[in-house]
Amino acid sequence: MGKPRRITPTDNWEQLQLFITSPEQERYEEIRPILLFGQPPGTRARETGTPAHTLRRRADRFVVQGMVSLFALMHRHHFPNPFHQHYPRHFHQNFAR
C-alpha cells in the first residue's frame, strides 16, 4: 500500500467536494466552519448551496449528539422502526375516530 498523497489544506467548498467520500463526511464538512469558527450559517449556506436553516439544525444536532448525528438520516432510511405497521387505509380512519 502506497503513502497517501499530500494535498494542501483548504476551506474552499468546491475543492473540498473533490475529496469527500461519503454523505456523512459531506454533512460534517458543511457544518465544520459553523462549529469550529463560528461562521454564520447564512454565509456557509451561500458557499455550499445548503439552506441556512438546514445547516443550523444539523449544527445544533451535532452539538447535542456528536458524530452519530451525521448518520441519523441513513439509519432511519435503512433501519425502519420495527413497531411501525402498514395497515390498510380504513384501519387508520377507524383509529382516528
Secondary structure as UniProt FT lines:
FT   HELIX           13..17
FT   TURN            18..19
FT   HELIX           23..37
FT   HELIX           41..48
FT   HELIX           52..65
FT   HELIX           66..70
FT   HELIX           72..78
FT   TURN            82..83
FT   HELIX           89..96
//
